[in-house]
Amino acid sequence: MYILIIAWAYVALMMAVAEATNPSGTVLGAIVTFVLYGVLPVSIAAYLMATPARKRRRREREEAERAAHADSAQPGAGGEAAAAPVAPVREET
């Protein structure tokens, strides 16, 4: 995954350098070239290629939360302390 990102960033950087050093090119054109041909496509590709890993991590986290919740739902599993069965009665003064 990373080799594609590095290679495309290199190509976009070389395009930007060629744009900046060309007699009819400008530095602003080089920056625009690098952003539109380099940063934007690389960020989209990296996001899409990382989607399976994000889904896997989210699924593992949800399973761990479910397991923790199921363990605490068992009687005597050490959840909250038991409340008093009858509320205390107050005396009016």
C-alpha positions, 0 to 999 in steps of 0.5 A: 500500500505504501509503495503506491502512495510513495511512488505517486507522491514522487511523480507528482513532486517531479511534475511540480518541479518541472512546472516550476522550472519551466520558463513558461511555468510558475511556482503557483502553478507548481503548487496547484499541480502538486496539490491537485495531482499529488496530495488530493489523489494520494489522500483519497487512495490512502483512505480507500486502501485503509478502509478494510483495516478500519472496519476490522479495528472497529469490529474488534473493538465492538466485540471487546465491548460486547464481551466486557458487557456480557461479563458484567451482566453475569450475577456476582460479576462485580458490577455495581454495589447492591442498593438497600432493599428498603429506602430509609424513613425520615422523621419530620421535625 
